[in-house]
């Protein structure tokens, strides 16, 4: 009896491991297919480009007014904290370097990715899940329409473009708001503040900002799309699909952030 229970326990572990590995393989295979289509010229048909333009407008352009307000409010608070702490520990000469590293390397791309994930990631997950349950995806396949080119690729590219451009905008707004604190808290003039930032800027800061934004943009669209595709054929499964997709997306975003910090510390 004990041997039978032990065998069943081992079998359950093996089944779970095989199922996990199979799901990882499917996700990597789907990602590889999307990357291949991303570099193929034939993928960029007129219909695909039209969808891409609309998706960029929905993801980035439509959110700009709210994004600017949030960037100024959150940016002002965090930049103010950084400046106050720098002044407290007699690091006034390092304010430029601290602000540039904090804003460009970390906060701007990370906050932008979280905001776009909450706004667009959940919406795309729901959209693909509904289309899957309603058999719309099967209908498109029946008419020989490539789902990756027509549906998935425009959303992935829009995510990359949107998060990269908005992260740059966020960084500019944060650094501009920093002058308000240096003016009133440290009585620093604009010329001095500008020189602090320019002297602290390095090419590596822009590289980190660009690479992180591209990575965030890719996973912000890829994971919700894949989660929507794996939705079971029932309307009640759609909220579960969206919840699972968002959890996986946030894990991926934090994973990219941790890997980035580790690589920069080397």
Residue pairs with C-beta under 8 A, 6 or more apart in sequence:
27 226
30 226
30 229
31 222
31 226
33 148
34 148
34 152
34 153
34 156
34 222
37 43
37 146
37 148
37 149
37 153
38 153
38 156
38 157
43 146
43 148
43 149
43 153
45 149
47 150
48 149
48 150
48 153
48 154
51 150
51 151
51 154
52 153
52 154
52 157
52 158
54 154
55 154
55 155
55 157
55 158
56 158
56 161
56 162
58 120
58 158
59 116
59 119
59 120
59 158
59 159
59 162
60 158
60 161
60 162
60 165
60 166
63 115
63 116
63 119
63 166
64 166
64 169
67 115
67 166
67 169
67 170
68 169
68 173
70 115
71 169
71 170
71 173
71 174
72 173
72 177
74 111
75 103
75 107
75 170
75 173
75 174
75 177
75 178
76 174
76 177
76 180
76 181
78 102
78 107
78 174
79 99
79 103
79 174
79 175
79 177
79 178
79 181
80 178
80 181
80 185
82 95
82 98
82 99
82 102
83 95
83 99
83 178
83 181
83 182
83 185
83 186
84 181
84 185
85 91
86 92
86 94
86 95
86 98
87 95
87 185
87 186
91 98
92 186
95 182
95 196
96 195
96 196
96 197
96 198
96 199
96 200
97 200
99 175
99 178
99 196
99 197
99 200
100 175
100 197
100 200
100 201
100 202
100 205
101 200
101 205
103 171
103 174
103 175
104 171
104 205
104 206
104 208
104 209
105 205
105 208
105 209
105 212
105 260
105 264
106 257
106 261
107 174
108 167
108 168
108 170
108 171
108 174
108 209
109 163
109 167
109 209
109 212
109 213
109 216
110 212
110 216
110 253
110 257
111 170
112 163
112 166
112 167
112 170
112 213
112 216
113 163
113 167
113 213
113 216
113 217
113 220
113 253
114 250
114 253
115 166
116 159
116 162
116 163
116 166
116 217
116 220
117 220
117 246
117 249
117 250
117 253
120 159
120 162
120 220
120 221
121 220
121 221
121 223
121 224
121 245
121 246
121 249
122 224
122 242
122 245
122 246
124 155
124 221
124 224
124 225
124 228
125 224
125 225
125 227
125 228
125 241
125 242
125 245
125 246
126 228
126 238
126 242
127 228
128 137
128 151
128 224
128 225
128 227
128 228
128 229
128 231
129 227
129 228
129 231
129 237
129 238
129 241
129 242
130 136
130 238
131 137
131 151
131 228
132 228
132 229
132 231
132 233
133 231
133 233
133 234
133 235
133 237
133 238
137 147
137 151
137 229
140 147
140 150
140 151
141 147
151 225
152 225
155 221
155 225
156 217
156 218
156 221
156 222
156 225
158 221
159 217
159 218
159 220
159 221
160 213
160 214
160 217
160 218
160 221
161 217
162 217
163 213
163 214
163 216
163 217
163 220
164 210
164 213
164 214
164 217
167 209
167 212
167 213
167 216
168 209
168 213
171 209
175 197
178 193
179 188
179 190
179 193
182 188
182 193
183 189
183 190
183 193
208 260
208 264
212 256
212 257
212 260
215 256
216 253
216 256
219 249
219 252
219 253
219 256
220 249
220 253
223 245
223 248
223 249
223 252
224 242
224 245
224 246
224 249
226 245
227 241
227 242
227 244
227 245
227 248
228 241
228 245
230 241
231 237
231 238
231 241
232 241
